[in-house]
Amino acid sequence: MEGTKSNGILVIPSLNPTPQFFDLTKKMAEYFTELIVVNDGSTEETVHVFSDIKAELGDRVHILTHEVNYGKGVALKTAFTYYRDSGLMEKYVGVVTADSDGQHEFDDVKMIDEKLGAHHDRAMIIGHRDIDSPIMPPKSKVGNKITAFLFNALYGVKLKDTQTGLRAFSNDIMDWLIGIKGDKFEYEMRMLILSKDADVAIYEYPITTKYEEVHVSHYKPFRDSIRVGVVLMGSFFSFLLAALVSFGVDIGLFALFDYVVFSHLDLATALLWATVVSRVSSSILNFVVNRLFTFGGKRISRKSILKYYALWITQLLVSYLCVLGFTQWFGADAKVLIKCIVDISLALCSYQIQMRWVFKKKREKMKK
C-alpha cells in the first residue's frame, strides 16, 4: 500500500483501540505518507491492534508507547516531540491530528491536510462541525455552544467549534505546542487561548458532523469538563481575584476616609475625596496584576498605562456620579452597599475593555 505525498504527517493518539481503529489507520494511509500513532497506556487486551497496524503499514507508521495512560494532551506532545526530534519535520510542512474514534471522515482529514499546504506560516487549521446539526447529541450541542460563547466573550475571538480534535499545525509552531501546559483534553483548549498571544493564525473550515450510534469516547464529562472550564475561565478568574483584592483595598480605604478622615465635610465633597483616594491606591495594585498576570504582559509599557488610567478616570467619574445619585435617592446609610453594587457592575465592563483595548495584543487572523 502506497500513500500519496501528503503535506503533513498524521498524528492519532489512542487508548484501548477497537478493531475498527485498524481499519481507520489503513484507510488514512491511502492518503497520508506517514502516520504517528500514540498508544497512551492501553490495556494488554487491546495492544494487539497496534501490532496489527505496524504489521500492515510497516515503516510508514511510527508507534509511540506510554506505559500508563497520561491523557490526550501528553500523547499529542509526545507525538509532536518525536516529529520534531526524529528528522521527520524536514519531510513535511506540519502535522495533522485526528481522533481515534472514527468521528472524522476521510475526506475531511484529507481536506485539512490540503489546507495545511496552503497555510503553513505560524498556522493552526481547524475543522469545525455544524453545532446546530440535528444529529449532534443535545448535551454536546449545548456544551459546544456555551464554550464557543464564553471563548468569544473572554478572549474576543469567535470560533465555531472549540472542541474539535481535527486540527493541523505548521512546523514553525512545534516548539510552542510542545511547551503548552496540559495533560488531558484541556490541552487543546489552552492552545486556542494562547494562540492569540503567540501570533498564531487560526483558519476554520467546515467538516462533516458525525456521531456514530456506538461511540467510544474517553472524555469523562464531569472531570474533563471541569478541567476545560478552568482553563477557559483562567484569565477571568485571575481578573476577578485581582478585582476582589483591589476591591477590598478600595472599599476599606473608602470607608476609612469617608467615615473618619473626611467625616467633617459635606456629603458630596467627602464622597469625592474618599472615592479618589481609595481608587488611586487600589488602581495601582490592579494595574500591575492585570498587566503582568491576567493578560499575560511581559512588561509595563507607557501606552498601557495611559490607556488604563483613561479607563480608570472614566470609571472613577461614573462610580462617583452613580454612588452620589443613588445615595441621595436611597439615603446615606446605604453608601457602602451602593458603592459595592456599582463597582461590581463596572468591573464586569472593565474586563472587556481591558482585554480588547487597554492590554490588547495583535489578534490572530481568522480565515473562513
N, C-alpha and C positions, 0 to 999 in steps of 0.2 A: 504493500500500500504506500503510495507516494502522495504527500500533501503538496499543495501549491506553495509558492513563496509568499507567505503571509507577511504583513507589515510588522506585526508584533508576535510575541510568544504568548501562548495561552496558559494562564495560571488557574488551577482549580483546587481549592482546599477541600478535604473530605474527611468526615468522621463516620465510621461504621457504614461504608457504602453498601448499597444493594447491588444485585447482579446487573440492574439496569445502568449502573454507573459505568460498567464496562462498555455497554453499547453506546453510552453518551460520549466517552472519550474516543471510541473508534470512529464515531460519526464526525467529531470535531477534527480528527486527524485527516479527514478527507480534504480539509482546507488548510489547517494550521501546519506549518512546517515542523514545529516542535511544541511540546507541552511540558509544563511543570505541574506535577500532581503532589500535593502535600497530604500525607497520612497523619492526621492530627490525633494520634493516640487511639486508633481503632482497636476493637476487641480481636482476640485470636480467631473468633468465628468469621470475621469479615476481612481479615488481611489478605486472604487468598485473592480477592478481587484486584488488589494492587499487583500481585504477582502475575495474574492473568493479563492485566493491561501491559505490563512490562514485556511479557512473552509475545504479545500481539504487536506492539509498536517498537520494541527494541530500543535502539539508541535515540529514537525520536521523542521518547518520553523520559523525563527526569523525575524519579520518585524520591521525595524527601520525607523522612520519617521522624515524628515526635514519639518518644516512648510513652508519654502520657498526653492527655488532652489539655492543651493550653488555651484554646479558643481561636476564633477566626482571625482576630487581629494579629496574633502571634504567627499563625500559619501564613498569612499574607506577607508579613515582614520576613519570615524565613525564606519564602519564595523570592521576594524582591532582593534580599541579600545574596542569595545563591545566584540569581540572574546577574547581579552587578559584579560579583567577585569571580565568577567562573569563566568569564570571557564571552558569555552569550550576548551580552549587551552590545558587542561590536557587530553582531549579525542582524539586529533588529532596531526599529525606531522606538519601541516601547513594549509595554505589557498590557494584555487584555485579561481581565478577571471575570470569572463566571461562577455561579453557584453549582453545586454538585447534585442538586435535587431534580434536575431536568426542567426547571421552570423557565429556561431561556431557549427560545427557538434557534436552531442552527443558523438560519438566515439573519437573525438579529445579531448574533455573536459575530458573524462574518461582516455584517454592516458596520458594527462598532470598530472592527479592525480596519476596515476600509477608511473610516473617518479618522482613525489614528494616523493613517498615511497622509491625510490632508492637514491634520492639526498636530504637529509634534514639536511645538516650541512652548515649553512650560505649560503643557495642556493636560486637562482631565476631561475625558469624554464619558458622558453618562447616558445610558439607555433608560428612558423614563416610560413607565407604564401608564395606562389610562386609569386614573384613580376613580373615575366615575363609571367604570365598566360594571355592568350588572353581574359579571362572573366573579368579581373580587369579593371575598367574604366581608360581611359588614364590619367586623372588628378590625380587619386590615384596612378597610376603606376609611373608617373613622380615624384610626391611628395615623395613617399616612397624611390625611388632611390636616389633622391637628399639628403634626410635626412640621409639615410644609408651612403652615400658617405661622407657627412660632419661629421657625427659621427665618422667614421673611421679616417678621416683626422685630426680632432680636438682632439680626445681622444685616438687614437691608438688602438681602439677596433673594430673588424669587426663583425657586426651583419647583418643578412639577413633581419630583419624586426624590425624596432624600434617603430612601431606604433600599434602593435598588442595588443589587450586587453585580450587575453587568456594567463594568466600567473599563476604561483604558487610560493608561498613563504614559507620558513621553519619558524618554531616557533621562532628560535633564532634571527631573524631579525625583529620581530614585533615592538619593541621599535624604531628601526632605521626607519622603514617605517612610523610610526606614526609621527616621528619628522621631516620628509622631508617637505619642504615648497611646496606650490602649491595647488590651489583650483580647477582648472579645468583640461583640458586634458594635460596641461604641466607637471602635477604631475608625470605622467607615464614616460615622457622623463627624468625628473630630477632624478628619481630613477635609471635609467640606467647610467646616468652620474656619480652619486655619488657612485654607486656600486663599482667602482674601488678603491676609497679611503677607503671604508668600508670593503674591502676584502670579498665582496660577490661574490660567484662563479655564473656564468651565463651558463645555459645549454640550447641549442636550439634544437628543434625537429620540423620536418615538419608537417603542418596541412593542411586541405583542404582549397583551395582558393574558397570562396563562396560569390557571390553577387546576392542578390535577385532583381527581377525587381521592386518590391515595397519594398524599403529600407528606413526605418525611422531612421534618424540619427540626433542627437542633436549637432553634430560637426558643428560649424559655420566657414566655410572655411577661411574667411578673419581674423576675430578676433582671433580665436583659433590658426590659423597658425602663426599669429604674436606672440602669447604667447609662442607657442612651439619653434619658431625660436629664440626668445630672450633667452630662457633657453638653447637651443642647442648652441648658439653662445656666451653664457655668458662669459666663460673663455677667448675666443679670443677677445671679446670686452674689457675685463679687461686688457689683454695683449696689445692691441692696445692703450688703454688710457695711460698705463704706458709707452709704447714706445713713444707716442706722447709727453708726458711731458718730458721724458728723452731726446727725440729728440730735443725739444725746448731748453732745457738746453745745450745740446751738440752743436747745431748749433750756439746758442748765444755766447757761450764761444769760439767756433772755430773762429767765425768772429772777436770777440774781440781780441783774441791773434794773429790771423793771420794778421789782418789789422793794429793793434795798437802795441801790446807788441812785436811781433816778425817781424815787418814790415821791419826792417833793415837787416834781414838775407836773404840768398838766398832762392829761391823758395822751393827746396827740404827740407832744414832744417826748414824753417818756417812752412811748411805743417806738418812735422813730429811732432814738438813740440806742435803745435796748436791741432793736432789730439789727441796726448797723453793726454794733459791736459783736453780737453773737454770730452774725452772718460772716463777718470778716474772719473771725477766729476759726469757725468751722469750715469755711471755704478753702482755706489753705490745706487743711488735712484732706478734705475731699478731693481737691485737685490732684495732689500728689498720688493718692491711692488710685484714682481712676486713670491717670495718665500712665503710671508705671505698671499697674496690675490689671485693672478691669479691661482696658482697651489695648493692652499689650504694647505700650510705647517703650522705646529703649532710652529715650532721653526727654528732657523737658525743654520744649522749644518756645521761643518768644511768640511765635504765631499762635500756638495752642494756648498760651497764657492770655493773650489778647482776646481770643475767641471765648475762652472760658469765662473771663471776667465781664465780657459784654453780655453773655448769658446770665452771669451772676447778678449784674446790676439790674437786668430786666426782671429776674426772679425776685430780687430784693424789693423792687418797687411794687410788683404785683402782690408779693406777700404782705407788704406793709399796708397797701390800699385795701386788700381783702380783709386782713385782720382788723384794721380800723373800722371798715364798713360793717362787718359782721358783729364786732364788739359793740358798736353803737346801737345795733339792731337787737342783739340778744343780751347785752349787759356786760359790764366789766368783769364780773366773776367768771365768765367763760373764756377769758382771753387766751389762756394756755391751751385749752381744748380746741378752740377755734384755730389757733396757730398750727396745732398738730394736724388737723384735717386739711388745712390749706397747703401746708408744706408737703404732706404726703402726695397730694394731687400734683403739685408742681414737680415733685421728684420723678414721678412716672413720665411726665412730659420731658423732663430734663435728660432722662436716659436716651430717648430717641434723638434729641437734639445733639447731645454729646457724641453719640455714635455716628450720626450722619453728617455732622458739621464740625464740631469742636475738635474731635480726635479722628476725623475721617482720614482714611488712607486710600490709596489707589484701588479702585474697585476692579474686580475681575471682569473680563469681557464675557458677556453672555451671548451665545450664538444659538439660534434655533435651527 
